[in-house]
Amino acid sequence: MALLNYLYWKCLDVLSFLLNNIRGVFSANMAVDMSSPKAKEVQELIKSDKVVIFSKTYCPYCKLAKEVFEKIKEKYTVIELDKRDDGEEIQQILGEITGAKTVPRVFVRENCLGGGSDVKQLYEKGELQNMVA
């Protein structure tokens, strides 16, 4: 059973990586102007709530991050990038801000915690609960 669980998460990891990054393989990297109105909008979104999650609806790691915050009964703002016309542009801006273009990008008090696995690890160590308290 442990092996099946491991294989399941490895498959999800590969699938998530591919879904998050495949568009970048076929399209040129967009130049990111961090003084643009869209970059300012992203920065305002990050400031808009204590917990902000940039997500895609089909991403298992995004779901994992949201479930962790639901477990600790902490409300969050979610921005589903695959439901927005400007989602790819926002993802490029997040890449510039955080150094990673994958989702989720989870912010607590304007600090990027990383992705779903990072949030889960912080939760399991009891650190996440202190960050949102």
N, CA, C and O atoms as a printed pandas DataFrame, in Angstrom:
     atom_number atom_name residue_name chain_id  residue_number  x_coord  y_coord  z_coord
0              1         N          MET        A               1    0.814   -1.195    0.000
1              2        CA          MET        A               1    0.000    0.000    0.000
2              3         C          MET        A               1    0.859    1.261    0.000
3              4         O          MET        A               1    0.546    2.234   -0.686
4              5         N          ALA        A               2    1.945    1.237    0.774
5              6        CA          ALA        A               2    2.836    2.391    0.822
6              7         C          ALA        A               2    3.457    2.655   -0.546
7              8         O          ALA        A               2    3.611    3.809   -0.946
8              9         N          LEU        A               3    3.808    1.608   -1.254
9             10        CA          LEU        A               3    4.391    1.760   -2.581
10            11         C          LEU        A               3    3.386    2.380   -3.544
11            12         O          LEU        A               3    3.744    3.250   -4.338
12            13         N          LEU        A               4    2.137    1.940   -3.481
13            14        CA          LEU        A               4    1.101    2.514   -4.339
14            15         C          LEU        A               4    0.889    3.987   -4.034
15            16         O          LEU        A               4    0.733    4.801   -4.944
16            17         N          ASN        A               5    0.884    4.322   -2.767
17            18        CA          ASN        A               5    0.728    5.718   -2.369
18            19         C          ASN        A               5    1.894    6.559   -2.904
19            20         O          ASN        A               5    1.694    7.657   -3.422
20            21         N          TYR        A               6    3.101    6.029   -2.770
21            22        CA          TYR        A               6    4.289    6.723   -3.274
22            23         C          TYR        A               6    4.187    6.927   -4.788
23            24         O          TYR        A               6    4.433    8.026   -5.285
24            25         N          LEU        A               7    3.825    5.876   -5.513
25            26        CA          LEU        A               7    3.709    5.966   -6.965
26            27         C          LEU        A               7    2.614    6.942   -7.376
27            28         O          LEU        A               7    2.770    7.688   -8.344
28            29         N          TYR        A               8    1.521    6.935   -6.647
29            30        CA          TYR        A               8    0.424    7.866   -6.920
30            31         C          TYR        A               8    0.916    9.306   -6.834
31            32         O          TYR        A               8    0.665   10.099   -7.741
32            33         N          TRP        A               9    1.619    9.655   -5.745
33            34        CA          TRP        A               9    2.091   11.028   -5.554
34            35         C          TRP        A               9    3.183   11.385   -6.553
35            36         O          TRP        A               9    3.269   12.535   -6.985
36            37         N          LYS        A              10    4.021   10.420   -6.927
37            38        CA          LYS        A              10    5.047   10.684   -7.944
38            39         C          LYS        A              10    4.390   10.972   -9.289
39            40         O          LYS        A              10    4.811   11.882  -10.002
40            41         N          CYS        A              11    3.362   10.202   -9.639
41            42        CA          CYS        A              11    2.641   10.444  -10.893
42            43         C          CYS        A              11    1.976   11.813  -10.876
43            44         O          CYS        A              11    2.019   12.537  -11.871
44            45         N          LEU        A              12    1.368   12.169   -9.763
45            46        CA          LEU        A              12    0.763   13.491   -9.650
46            47         C          LEU        A              12    1.806   14.588   -9.764
47            48         O          LEU        A              12    1.559   15.631  -10.369
48            49         N          ASP        A              13    2.960   14.352   -9.187
49            50        CA          ASP        A              13    4.049   15.319   -9.247
50            51         C          ASP        A              13    4.462   15.570  -10.698
51            52         O          ASP        A              13    4.610   16.718  -11.115
52            53         N          VAL        A              14    4.645   14.507  -11.455
53            54        CA          VAL        A              14    5.046   14.628  -12.855
54            55         C          VAL        A              14    3.942   15.294  -13.663
55            56         O          VAL        A              14    4.214   16.190  -14.462
56            57         N          LEU        A              15    2.715   14.871  -13.468
57            58        CA          LEU        A              15    1.592   15.455  -14.192
58            59         C          LEU        A              15    1.449   16.937  -13.880
59            60         O          LEU        A              15    1.254   17.743  -14.789
60            61         N          SER        A              16    1.542   17.302  -12.622
61            62        CA          SER        A              16    1.439   18.699  -12.234
62            63         C          SER        A              16    2.554   19.521  -12.873
63            64         O          SER        A              16    2.309   20.611  -13.390
64            65         N          PHE        A              17    3.779   18.996  -12.837
65            66        CA          PHE        A              17    4.904   19.692  -13.452
66            67         C          PHE        A              17    4.634   19.934  -14.933
67            68         O          PHE        A              17    4.834   21.037  -15.440
68            69         N          LEU        A              18    4.178   18.892  -15.616
69            70        CA          LEU        A              18    3.917   19.022  -17.048
70            71         C          LEU        A              18    2.817   20.027  -17.327
71            72         O          LEU        A              18    2.961   20.876  -18.207
72            73         N          LEU        A              19    1.724   19.944  -16.591
73            74        CA          LEU        A              19    0.613   20.868  -16.808
74            75         C          LEU        A              19    1.002   22.308  -16.500
75            76         O          LEU        A              19    0.564   23.232  -17.184
76            77         N          ASN        A              20    1.816   22.497  -15.480
77            78        CA          ASN        A              20    2.241   23.836  -15.105
78            79         C          ASN        A              20    3.233   24.435  -16.085
79            80         O          ASN        A              20    3.290   25.656  -16.230
80            81         N          ASN        A              21    4.015   23.604  -16.760
81            82        CA          ASN        A              21    5.139   24.110  -17.527
82            83         C          ASN        A              21    5.069   23.882  -19.025
83            84         O          ASN        A              21    5.877   24.451  -19.759
84            85         N          ILE        A              22    4.149   23.085  -19.502
85            86        CA          ILE        A              22    4.130   22.722  -20.913
86            87         C          ILE        A              22    3.920   23.932  -21.820
87            88         O          ILE        A              22    4.500   23.992  -22.905
88            89         N          ARG        A              23    3.103   24.896  -21.398
89            90        CA          ARG        A              23    2.874   26.060  -22.244
90            91         C          ARG        A              23    4.151   26.855  -22.436
91            92         O          ARG        A              23    4.373   27.426  -23.504
92            93         N          GLY        A              24    4.985   26.898  -21.418
93            94        CA          GLY        A              24    6.238   27.634  -21.518
94            95         C          GLY        A              24    7.202   27.025  -22.513
95            96         O          GLY        A              24    8.051   27.730  -23.060
96            97         N          VAL        A              25    7.090   25.722  -22.761
97            98        CA          VAL        A              25    7.962   25.038  -23.711
98            99         C          VAL        A              25    7.642   25.488  -25.131
99           100         O          VAL        A              25    8.539   25.614  -25.964
100          101         N          PHE        A              26    6.364   25.731  -25.403
101          102        CA          PHE        A              26    5.943   26.052  -26.755
102          103         C          PHE        A              26    5.772   27.542  -27.014
103          104         O          PHE        A              26    5.517   27.941  -28.150
104          105         N          SER        A              27    5.903   28.355  -26.004
105          106        CA          SER        A              27    5.764   29.792  -26.199
106          107         C          SER        A              27    7.013   30.487  -25.692
107          108         O          SER        A              27    7.702   29.990  -24.801
108          109         N          ALA        A              28    7.291   31.627  -26.265
109          110        CA          ALA        A              28    8.456   32.398  -25.832
110          111         C          ALA        A              28    8.191   32.953  -24.438
111          112         O          ALA        A              28    7.055   33.274  -24.089
112          113         N          ASN        A              29    9.244   33.061  -23.658
113          114        CA          ASN        A              29    9.086   33.667  -22.336
114          115         C          ASN        A              29    8.671   35.114  -22.501
115          116         O          ASN        A              29    9.230   35.853  -23.312
116          117         N          MET        A              30    7.691   35.497  -21.726
117          118        CA          MET        A              30    7.221   36.867  -21.779
118          119         C          MET        A              30    8.159   37.732  -20.947
119          120         O          MET        A              30    8.579   37.347  -19.856
120          121         N          ALA        A              31    8.476   38.904  -21.480
121          122        CA          ALA        A              31    9.242   39.858  -20.685
122          123         C          ALA        A              31    8.315   40.381  -19.603
123          124         O          ALA        A              31    7.148   40.677  -19.860
124          125         N          VAL        A              32    8.839   40.491  -18.401
125          126        CA          VAL        A              32    8.019   40.929  -17.274
126          127         C          VAL        A              32    8.440   42.335  -16.887
127          128         O          VAL        A              32    9.590   42.583  -16.524
128          129         N          ASP        A              33    7.485   43.244  -16.972
129          130        CA          ASP        A              33    7.711   44.622  -16.539
130          131         C          ASP        A              33    7.087   44.767  -15.160
131          132         O          ASP        A              33    5.867   44.864  -15.031
132          133         N          MET        A              34    7.926   44.781  -14.131
133          134        CA          MET        A              34    7.428   44.818  -12.758
134          135         C          MET        A              34    6.846   46.181  -12.370
135          136         O          MET        A              34    6.326   46.337  -11.265
136          137         N          SER        A              35    6.931   47.164  -13.267
137          138        CA          SER        A              35    6.287   48.449  -12.995
138          139         C          SER        A              35    4.969   48.583  -13.765
139          140         O          SER        A              35    4.331   49.635  -13.735
140          141         N          SER        A              36    4.566   47.508  -14.456
141          142        CA          SER        A              36    3.334   47.534  -15.245
142          143         C          SER        A              36    2.097   47.531  -14.344
143          144         O          SER        A              36    2.169   47.131  -13.182
144          145         N          PRO        A              37    0.976   47.975  -14.884
145          146        CA          PRO        A              37   -0.280   47.911  -14.111
146          147         C          PRO        A              37   -0.618   46.485  -13.664
147          148         O          PRO        A              37   -1.135   46.298  -12.563
148          149         N          LYS        A              38   -0.337   45.486  -14.491
149          150        CA          LYS        A              38   -0.655   44.100  -14.125
150          151         C          LYS        A              38    0.223   43.637  -12.964
151          152         O          LYS        A              38   -0.259   42.954  -12.060
152          153         N          ALA        A              39    1.501   44.000  -12.979
153          154        CA          ALA        A              39    2.394   43.631  -11.871
154          155         C          ALA        A              39    1.939   44.313  -10.583
155          156         O          ALA        A              39    1.981   43.713   -9.509
156          157         N          LYS        A              40    1.510   45.550  -10.692
157          158        CA          LYS        A              40    0.996   46.259   -9.509
158          159         C          LYS        A              40   -0.282   45.593   -9.014
159          160         O          LYS        A              40   -0.505   45.493   -7.807
160          161         N          GLU        A              41   -1.124   45.136   -9.944
161          162        CA          GLU        A              41   -2.356   44.421   -9.569
162          163         C          GLU        A              41   -2.022   43.130   -8.814
163          164         O          GLU        A              41   -2.664   42.815   -7.812
164          165         N          VAL        A              42   -1.025   42.385   -9.290
165          166        CA          VAL        A              42   -0.613   41.152   -8.626
166          167         C          VAL        A              42   -0.109   41.471   -7.222
167          168         O          VAL        A              42   -0.451   40.775   -6.266
168          169         N          GLN        A              43    0.691   42.505   -7.097
169          170        CA          GLN        A              43    1.202   42.892   -5.781
170          171         C          GLN        A              43    0.056   43.293   -4.843
171          172         O          GLN        A              43    0.102   43.009   -3.647
172          173         N          GLU        A              44   -0.961   43.946   -5.385
173          174        CA          GLU        A              44   -2.133   44.303   -4.571
174          175         C          GLU        A              44   -2.930   43.058   -4.191
175          176         O          GLU        A              44   -3.444   42.973   -3.076
176          177         N          LEU        A              45   -3.036   42.094   -5.100
177          178        CA          LEU        A              45   -3.716   40.838   -4.770
178          179         C          LEU        A              45   -3.005   40.137   -3.611
179          180         O          LEU        A              45   -3.651   39.608   -2.706
180          181         N          ILE        A              46   -1.686   40.137   -3.648
181          182        CA          ILE        A              46   -0.902   39.496   -2.582
182          183         C          ILE        A              46   -1.157   40.179   -1.244
183          184         O          ILE        A              46   -1.167   39.523   -0.203
184          185         N          LYS        A              47   -1.363   41.491   -1.268
185          186        CA          LYS        A              47   -1.615   42.261   -0.046
186          187         C          LYS        A              47   -3.074   42.189    0.404
187          188         O          LYS        A              47   -3.392   42.596    1.521
188          189         N          SER        A              48   -3.957   41.680   -0.444
189          190        CA          SER        A              48   -5.397   41.787   -0.218
190          191         C          SER        A              48   -5.934   40.935    0.927
191          192         O          SER        A              48   -7.020   41.211    1.435
192          193         N          ASP        A              49   -5.197   39.905    1.343
193          194        CA          ASP        A              49   -5.680   39.019    2.397
194          195         C          ASP        A              49   -4.477   38.435    3.128
195          196         O          ASP        A              49   -3.358   38.452    2.615
196          197         N          LYS        A              50   -4.715   37.927    4.309
197          198        CA          LYS        A              50   -3.635   37.307    5.076
198          199         C          LYS        A              50   -3.062   36.112    4.317
199          200         O          LYS        A              50   -1.847   35.918    4.284
200          201         N          VAL        A              51   -3.947   35.306    3.701
201          202        CA          VAL        A              51   -3.522   34.137    2.933
202          203         C          VAL        A              51   -4.056   34.283    1.509
203          204         O          VAL        A              51   -5.258   34.442    1.294
204          205         N          VAL        A              52   -3.144   34.226    0.548
205          206        CA          VAL        A              52   -3.513   34.329   -0.864
206          207         C          VAL        A              52   -2.851   33.170   -1.598
207          208         O          VAL        A              52   -1.647   32.940   -1.476
208          209         N          ILE        A              53   -3.667   32.444   -2.364
209          210        CA          ILE        A              53   -3.176   31.286   -3.107
210          211         C          ILE        A              53   -3.439   31.512   -4.594
211          212         O          ILE        A              53   -4.583   31.676   -5.018
212          213         N          PHE        A              54   -2.363   31.518   -5.376
213          214        CA          PHE        A              54   -2.479   31.543   -6.827
214          215         C          PHE        A              54   -2.478   30.088   -7.262
215          216         O          PHE        A              54   -1.546   29.343   -6.959
216          217         N          SER        A              55   -3.519   29.686   -7.970
217          218        CA          SER        A              55   -3.828   28.277   -8.156
218          219         C          SER        A              55   -4.286   28.012   -9.582
219          220         O          SER        A              55   -4.531   28.936  -10.358
220          221         N          LYS        A              56   -4.396   26.739   -9.906
221          222        CA          LYS        A              56   -5.102   26.284  -11.105
222          223         C          LYS        A              56   -6.048   25.180  -10.648
223          224         O          LYS        A              56   -5.692   24.349   -9.812
224          225         N          THR        A              57   -7.240   25.183  -11.196
225          226        CA          THR        A              57   -8.291   24.296  -10.698
226          227         C          THR        A              57   -7.950   22.824  -10.822
227          228         O          THR        A              57   -8.424   22.024  -10.015
228          229         N          TYR        A              58   -7.149   22.437  -11.799
229          230        CA          TYR        A              58   -6.849   21.029  -12.035
230          231         C          TYR        A              58   -5.591   20.540  -11.318
231          232         O          TYR        A              58   -5.259   19.358  -11.402
232          233         N          CYS        A              59   -4.896   21.415  -10.626
233          234        CA          CYS        A              59   -3.597   21.085  -10.037
234          235         C          CYS        A              59   -3.746   20.393   -8.680
235          236         O          CYS        A              59   -4.334   20.971   -7.765
236          237         N          PRO        A              60   -3.229   19.176   -8.528
237          238        CA          PRO        A              60   -3.362   18.476   -7.252
238          239         C          PRO        A              60   -2.607   19.155   -6.107
239          240         O          PRO        A              60   -3.025   19.052   -4.954
240          241         N          TYR        A              61   -1.519   19.835   -6.399
241          242        CA          TYR        A              61   -0.781   20.525   -5.340
242          243         C          TYR        A              61   -1.504   21.790   -4.883
243          244         O          TYR        A              61   -1.401   22.193   -3.724
244          245         N          CYS        A              62   -2.232   22.404   -5.802
245          246        CA          CYS        A              62   -3.073   23.551   -5.430
246          247         C          CYS        A              62   -4.180   23.072   -4.496
247          248         O          CYS        A              62   -4.466   23.707   -3.481
248          249         N          LYS        A              63   -4.794   21.954   -4.847
249          250        CA          LYS        A              63   -5.838   21.370   -4.004
250          251         C          LYS        A              63   -5.276   21.035   -2.624
251          252         O          LYS        A              63   -5.928   21.279   -1.609
252          253         N          LEU        A              64   -4.071   20.480   -2.589
253          254        CA          LEU        A              64   -3.416   20.147   -1.320
254          255         C          LEU        A              64   -3.236   21.395   -0.455
255          256         O          LEU        A              64   -3.543   21.374    0.737
256          257         N          ALA        A              65   -2.745   22.471   -1.048
257          258        CA          ALA        A              65   -2.530   23.703   -0.290
258          259         C          ALA        A              65   -3.847   24.228    0.290
259          260         O          ALA        A              65   -3.902   24.627    1.453
260          261         N          LYS        A              66   -4.895   24.225   -0.519
261          262        CA          LYS        A              66   -6.200   24.713   -0.052
262          263         C          LYS        A              66   -6.733   23.829    1.074
263          264         O          LYS        A              66   -7.291   24.333    2.049
264          265         N          GLU        A              67   -6.563   22.520    0.943
265          266        CA          GLU        A              67   -7.036   21.597    1.981
266          267         C          GLU        A              67   -6.329   21.836    3.312
267          268         O          GLU        A              67   -6.945   21.725    4.372
268          269         N          VAL        A              68   -5.044   22.162    3.260
269          270        CA          VAL        A              68   -4.306   22.433    4.496
270          271         C          VAL        A              68   -4.913   23.632    5.215
271          272         O          VAL        A              68   -5.116   23.585    6.428
272          273         N          PHE        A              69   -5.203   24.697    4.486
273          274        CA          PHE        A              69   -5.787   25.882    5.130
274          275         C          PHE        A              69   -7.206   25.600    5.623
275          276         O          PHE        A              69   -7.635   26.165    6.629
276          277         N          GLU        A              70   -7.923   24.746    4.932
277          278        CA          GLU        A              70   -9.248   24.353    5.407
278          279         C          GLU        A              70   -9.136   23.543    6.696
279          280         O          GLU        A              70   -9.968   23.696    7.590
280          281         N          LYS        A              71   -8.122   22.684    6.808
281          282        CA          LYS        A              71   -7.916   21.896    8.031
282          283         C          LYS        A              71   -7.693   22.786    9.244
283          284         O          LYS        A              71   -8.183   22.497   10.336
284          285         N          ILE        A              72   -6.946   23.876    9.043
285          286        CA          ILE        A              72   -6.675   24.763   10.186
286          287         C          ILE        A              72   -7.706   25.878   10.291
287          288         O          ILE        A              72   -7.563   26.805   11.088
288          289         N          LYS        A              73   -8.762   25.768    9.460
289          290        CA          LYS        A              73   -9.884   26.713    9.486
290          291         C          LYS        A              73   -9.422   28.154    9.287
291          292         O          LYS        A              73   -9.881   29.076    9.961
292          293         N          GLU        A              74   -8.501   28.317    8.341
293          294        CA          GLU        A              74   -7.994   29.655    8.003
294          295         C          GLU        A              74   -8.541   30.027    6.631
295          296         O          GLU        A              74   -8.306   29.327    5.646
296          297         N          LYS        A              75   -9.270   31.132    6.578
297          298        CA          LYS        A              75   -9.813   31.555    5.289
298          299         C          LYS        A              75   -8.673   32.040    4.395
299          300         O          LYS        A              75   -7.622   32.470    4.871
300          301         N          TYR        A              76   -8.912   31.959    3.100
301          302        CA          TYR        A              76   -7.891   32.372    2.138
302          303         C          TYR        A              76   -8.576   32.923    0.905
303          304         O          TYR        A              76   -9.743   32.640    0.634
304          305         N          THR        A              77   -7.824   33.714    0.171
305          306        CA          THR        A              77   -8.261   34.195   -1.130
306          307         C          THR        A              77   -7.555   33.348   -2.171
307          308         O          THR        A              77   -6.339   33.165   -2.112
308          309         N          VAL        A              78   -8.313   32.834   -3.118
309          310        CA          VAL        A              78   -7.715   32.021   -4.177
310          311         C          VAL        A              78   -7.914   32.730   -5.512
311          312         O          VAL        A              78   -8.998   33.233   -5.806
312          313         N          ILE        A              79   -6.865   32.762   -6.303
313          314        CA          ILE        A              79   -6.917   33.298   -7.655
314          315         C          ILE        A              79   -6.641   32.122   -8.583
315          316         O          ILE        A              79   -5.514   31.634   -8.661
316          317         N          GLU        A              80   -7.680   31.671   -9.287
317          318        CA          GLU        A              80   -7.569   30.519  -10.188
318          319         C          GLU        A              80   -7.078   31.016  -11.551
319          320         O          GLU        A              80   -7.851   31.561  -12.339
320          321         N          LEU        A              81   -5.800   30.822  -11.812
321          322        CA          LEU        A              81   -5.172   31.376  -13.006
322          323         C          LEU        A              81   -5.722   30.784  -14.293
323          324         O          LEU        A              81   -5.740   31.462  -15.320
324          325         N          ASP        A              82   -6.170   29.531  -14.261
325          326        CA          ASP        A              82   -6.704   28.919  -15.471
326          327         C          ASP        A              82   -8.111   29.411  -15.800
327          328         O          ASP        A              82   -8.653   29.071  -16.851
328          329         N          LYS        A              83   -8.695   30.192  -14.930
329          330        CA          LYS        A              83  -10.028   30.754  -15.164
330          331         C          LYS        A              83   -9.954   32.226  -15.584
331          332         O          LYS        A              83  -10.982   32.881  -15.758
332          333         N          ARG        A              84   -8.741   32.735  -15.744
333          334        CA          ARG        A              84   -8.547   34.148  -16.075
334          335         C          ARG        A              84   -7.860   34.282  -17.427
335          336         O          ARG        A              84   -6.985   33.489  -17.775
336          337         N          ASP        A              85   -8.266   35.291  -18.178
337          338        CA          ASP        A              85   -7.611   35.563  -19.454
338          339         C          ASP        A              85   -6.162   36.004  -19.263
339          340         O          ASP        A              85   -5.324   35.786  -20.137
340          341         N          ASP        A              86   -5.870   36.621  -18.129
341          342        CA          ASP        A              86   -4.518   37.114  -17.854
342          343         C          ASP        A              86   -3.722   36.167  -16.960
343          344         O          ASP        A              86   -2.701   36.562  -16.396
344          345         N          GLY        A              87   -4.181   34.918  -16.826
345          346        CA          GLY        A              87   -3.543   33.954  -15.933
346          347         C          GLY        A              87   -2.082   33.691  -16.260
347          348         O          GLY        A              87   -1.251   33.614  -15.356
348          349         N          GLU        A              88   -1.760   33.553  -17.540
349          350        CA          GLU        A              88   -0.368   33.294  -17.916
350          351         C          GLU        A              88    0.517   34.499  -17.584
351          352         O          GLU        A              88    1.649   34.338  -17.128
352          353         N          GLU        A              89    0.003   35.681  -17.812
353          354        CA          GLU        A              89    0.759   36.897  -17.484
354          355         C          GLU        A              89    0.993   36.991  -15.974
355          356         O          GLU        A              89    2.090   37.332  -15.532
356          357         N          ILE        A              90   -0.037   36.688  -15.192
357          358        CA          ILE        A              90    0.107   36.694  -13.731
358          359         C          ILE        A              90    1.136   35.658  -13.301
359          360         O          ILE        A              90    1.941   35.915  -12.406
360          361         N          GLN        A              91    1.114   34.494  -13.932
361          362        CA          GLN        A              91    2.062   33.443  -13.574
362          363         C          GLN        A              91    3.498   33.879  -13.881
363          364         O          GLN        A              91    4.415   33.566  -13.121
364          365         N          GLN        A              92    3.695   34.588  -14.971
365          366        CA          GLN        A              92    5.020   35.119  -15.301
366          367         C          GLN        A              92    5.473   36.136  -14.247
367          368         O          GLN        A              92    6.636   36.143  -13.843
368          369         N          ILE        A              93    4.562   36.978  -13.813
369          370        CA          ILE        A              93    4.873   37.985  -12.785
370          371         C          ILE        A              93    5.220   37.285  -11.471
371          372         O          ILE        A              93    6.174   37.664  -10.792
372          373         N          LEU        A              94    4.442   36.268  -11.120
373          374        CA          LEU        A              94    4.738   35.510   -9.903
374          375         C          LEU        A              94    6.112   34.852   -9.985
375          376         O          LEU        A              94    6.820   34.745   -8.984
376          377         N          GLY        A              95    6.479   34.416  -11.179
377          378        CA          GLY        A              95    7.807   33.847  -11.375
378          379         C          GLY        A              95    8.891   34.863  -11.080
379          380         O          GLY        A              95    9.920   34.537  -10.488
380          381         N          GLU        A              96    8.660   36.068  -11.487
381          382        CA          GLU        A              96    9.626   37.145  -11.222
382          383         C          GLU        A              96    9.679   37.479   -9.729
383          384         O          GLU        A              96   10.756   37.719   -9.182
384          385         N          ILE        A              97    8.530   37.493   -9.081
385          386        CA          ILE        A              97    8.453   37.831   -7.651
386          387         C          ILE        A              97    9.059   36.727   -6.785
387          388         O          ILE        A              97    9.805   37.004   -5.847
388          389         N          THR        A              98    8.732   35.470   -7.109
389          390        CA          THR        A              98    9.078   34.356   -6.209
390          391         C          THR        A              98   10.242   33.499   -6.688
391          392         O          THR        A              98   10.812   32.737   -5.907
392          393         N          GLY        A              99   10.600   33.614   -7.961
393          394        CA          GLY        A              99   11.644   32.759   -8.507
394          395         C          GLY        A              99   11.122   31.422   -9.010
395          396         O          GLY        A              99   11.900   30.600   -9.493
396          397         N          ALA        A             100    9.821   31.192   -8.906
397          398        CA          ALA        A             100    9.211   29.950   -9.386
398          399         C          ALA        A             100    7.924   30.276  -10.131
399          400         O          ALA        A             100    7.116   31.084   -9.673
400          401         N          LYS        A             101    7.744   29.645  -11.270
401          402        CA          LYS        A             101    6.559   29.905  -12.091
402          403         C          LYS        A             101    5.470   28.858  -11.906
403          404         O          LYS        A             101    4.398   28.971  -12.501
404          405         N          THR        A             102    5.728   27.846  -11.093
405          406        CA          THR        A             102    4.734   26.799  -10.900
406          407         C          THR        A             102    3.672   27.252   -9.901
407          408         O          THR        A             102    3.870   28.196   -9.136
408          409         N          VAL        A             103    2.554   26.557   -9.933
409          410        CA          VAL        A             103    1.490   26.804   -8.963
410          411         C          VAL        A             103    1.352   25.570   -8.091
411          412         O          VAL        A             103    1.696   24.465   -8.511
412          413         N          PRO        A             104    0.852   25.754   -6.885
413          414        CA          PRO        A             104    0.406   27.028   -6.331
414          415         C          PRO        A             104    1.584   27.892   -5.890
415          416         O          PRO        A             104    2.688   27.408   -5.640
416          417         N          ARG        A             105    1.312   29.150   -5.807
417          418        CA          ARG        A             105    2.189   30.115   -5.132
418          419         C          ARG        A             105    1.357   30.596   -3.963
419          420         O          ARG        A             105    0.326   31.243   -4.149
420          421         N          VAL        A             106    1.797   30.284   -2.777
421          422        CA          VAL        A             106    1.036   30.557   -1.557
422          423         C          VAL        A             106    1.728   31.679   -0.784
423          424         O          VAL        A             106    2.924   31.617   -0.497
424          425         N          PHE        A             107    0.944   32.704   -0.455
425          426        CA          PHE        A             107    1.453   33.837    0.303
426          427         C          PHE        A             107    0.734   33.928    1.644
427          428         O          PHE        A             107   -0.490   33.810    1.705
428          429         N          VAL        A             108    1.486   34.136    2.703
429          430        CA          VAL        A             108    0.931   34.414    4.018
430          431         C          VAL        A             108    1.570   35.721    4.480
431          432         O          VAL        A             108    2.791   35.844    4.577
432          433         N          ARG        A             109    0.705   36.686    4.759
433          434        CA          ARG        A             109    1.172   38.019    5.178
434          435         C          ARG        A             109    2.215   38.563    4.198
435          436         O          ARG        A             109    3.240   39.113    4.597
436          437         N          GLU        A             110    1.922   38.392    2.900
437          438        CA          GLU        A             110    2.728   38.895    1.790
438          439         C          GLU        A             110    4.045   38.154    1.586
439          440         O          GLU        A             110    4.838   38.544    0.728
440          441         N          ASN        A             111    4.294   37.100    2.350
441          442        CA          ASN        A             111    5.509   36.298    2.192
442          443         C          ASN        A             111    5.168   35.015    1.460
443          444         O          ASN        A             111    4.217   34.323    1.824
444          445         N          CYS        A             112    5.940   34.693    0.429
445          446        CA          CYS        A             112    5.689   33.463   -0.322
446          447         C          CYS        A             112    6.218   32.268    0.457
447          448         O          CYS        A             112    7.397   32.209    0.806
448          449         N          LEU        A             113    5.334   31.321    0.724
449          450        CA          LEU        A             113    5.719   30.093    1.416
450          451         C          LEU        A             113    6.175   29.024    0.435
451          452         O          LEU        A             113    6.801   28.043    0.837
452          453         N          GLY        A             114    5.876   29.198   -0.826
453          454        CA          GLY        A             114    6.205   28.201   -1.836
454          455         C          GLY        A             114    4.944   27.579   -2.381
455          456         O          GLY        A             114    3.953   28.263   -2.637
456          457         N          GLY        A             115    4.992   26.246   -2.559
457          458        CA          GLY        A             115    3.879   25.525   -3.155
458          459         C          GLY        A             115    3.161   24.621   -2.177
459          460         O          GLY        A             115    3.299   24.758   -0.962
460          461         N          GLY        A             116    2.394   23.696   -2.727
461          462        CA          GLY        A             116    1.567   22.812   -1.918
462          463         C          GLY        A             116    2.355   21.944   -0.957
463          464         O          GLY        A             116    1.976   21.811    0.206
464          465         N          SER        A             117    3.443   21.351   -1.421
465          466        CA          SER        A             117    4.261   20.505   -0.544
466          467         C          SER        A             117    4.899   21.315    0.568
467          468         O          SER        A             117    5.018   20.846    1.701
468          469         N          ASP        A             118    5.313   22.542    0.240
469          470        CA          ASP        A             118    5.915   23.419    1.258
470          471         C          ASP        A             118    4.903   23.758    2.348
471          472         O          ASP        A             118    5.228   23.742    3.535
472          473         N          VAL        A             119    3.684   24.061    1.937
473          474        CA          VAL        A             119    2.625   24.387    2.889
474          475         C          VAL        A             119    2.317   23.177    3.768
475          476         O          VAL        A             119    2.146   23.306    4.980
476          477         N          LYS        A             120    2.249   22.004    3.146
477          478        CA          LYS        A             120    1.961   20.787    3.909
478          479         C          LYS        A             120    3.053   20.519    4.943
479          480         O          LYS        A             120    2.749   20.153    6.079
480          481         N          GLN        A             121    4.312   20.696    4.566
481          482        CA          GLN        A             121    5.420   20.486    5.503
482          483         C          GLN        A             121    5.346   21.465    6.670
483          484         O          GLN        A             121    5.550   21.081    7.821
484          485         N          LEU        A             122    5.055   22.726    6.372
485          486        CA          LEU        A             122    4.927   23.724    7.438
486          487         C          LEU        A             122    3.786   23.360    8.385
487          488         O          LEU        A             122    3.901   23.529    9.599
488          489         N          TYR        A             123    2.687   22.859    7.824
489          490        CA          TYR        A             123    1.548   22.434    8.633
490          491         C          TYR        A             123    1.936   21.267    9.535
491          492         O          TYR        A             123    1.637   21.268   10.729
492          493         N          GLU        A             124    2.605   20.274    8.955
493          494        CA          GLU        A             124    2.975   19.081    9.723
494          495         C          GLU        A             124    3.960   19.402   10.846
495          496         O          GLU        A             124    3.970   18.717   11.869
496          497         N          LYS        A             125    4.779   20.422   10.671
497          498        CA          LYS        A             125    5.733   20.849   11.714
498          499         C          LYS        A             125    5.062   21.761   12.743
499          500         O          LYS        A             125    5.658   22.070   13.774
500          501         N          GLY        A             126    3.828   22.193   12.471
501          502        CA          GLY        A             126    3.133   23.107   13.368
502          503         C          GLY        A             126    3.514   24.562   13.156
503          504         O          GLY        A             126    3.078   25.428   13.915
504          505         N          GLU        A             127    4.317   24.847   12.140
505          506        CA          GLU        A             127    4.788   26.206   11.896
506          507         C          GLU        A             127    3.747   27.060   11.177
507          508         O          GLU        A             127    3.653   28.262   11.422
508          509         N          LEU        A             128    2.976   26.450   10.300
509          510        CA          LEU        A             128    1.991   27.198    9.530
510          511         C          LEU        A             128    0.959   27.843   10.448
511          512         O          LEU        A             128    0.578   28.998   10.254
512          513         N          GLN        A             129    0.513   27.093   11.444
513          514        CA          GLN        A             129   -0.498   27.605   12.357
514          515         C          GLN        A             129    0.007   28.881   13.054
515          516         O          GLN        A             129   -0.769   29.813   13.262
516          517         N          ASN        A             130    1.281   28.931   13.409
517          518        CA          ASN        A             130    1.844   30.124   14.031
518          519         C          ASN        A             130    1.937   31.287   13.050
519          520         O          ASN        A             130    1.773   32.443   13.439
520          521         N          MET        A             131    2.197   30.990   11.791
521          522        CA          MET        A             131    2.321   32.034   10.779
522          523         C          MET        A             131    0.999   32.762   10.544
523          524         O          MET        A             131    0.992   33.959   10.258
524          525         N          VAL        A             132   -0.105   32.056   10.661
525          526        CA          VAL        A             132   -1.400   32.669   10.389
526          527         C          VAL        A             132   -2.092   33.179   11.652
527          528         O          VAL        A             132   -3.105   33.874   11.569
528          529         N          ALA        A             133   -1.548   32.837   12.819
529          530        CA          ALA        A             133   -2.181   33.246   14.084
530          531         C          ALA        A             133   -2.119   34.755   14.281
531          532         O          ALA        A             133   -2.603   35.266   15.290
